[in-house]
């Protein structure tokens, strides 16, 4: 989150992915979800550093559980916390406010809805 308390773009994507998995999110699943939805290559290191940062801020929590990787090793699973859900609601409200009055199809012609 920035100094203004708003989520950064990648933080928002990671947090949305964690929320979507409802407590079953782990690093590689978050990475694959973001890549599938955005078409963007994402490093696993960037995902884990963002998850760690979000956890320090109280937006997600984690717990070690038997892994879903089929090898039986423990993995860290993440879940969204109430503060994380509120951060996403705030982010959505800001996006809606910024898009209000704009026609996405008119952006290229410079009209944009004004």
Secondary structure, DSSP 8 states (H G I E B T S, - for coil): --TTS---HHHHHHHHHHHHHTT-B-HHHHHHHHHHHH-----HHHHHHHHHHHHHTTSEEEEEEE-SSSS--EEEEEEE-HHHHHHHHHHHHHHHHHHTT--GGGTTTT-TT-
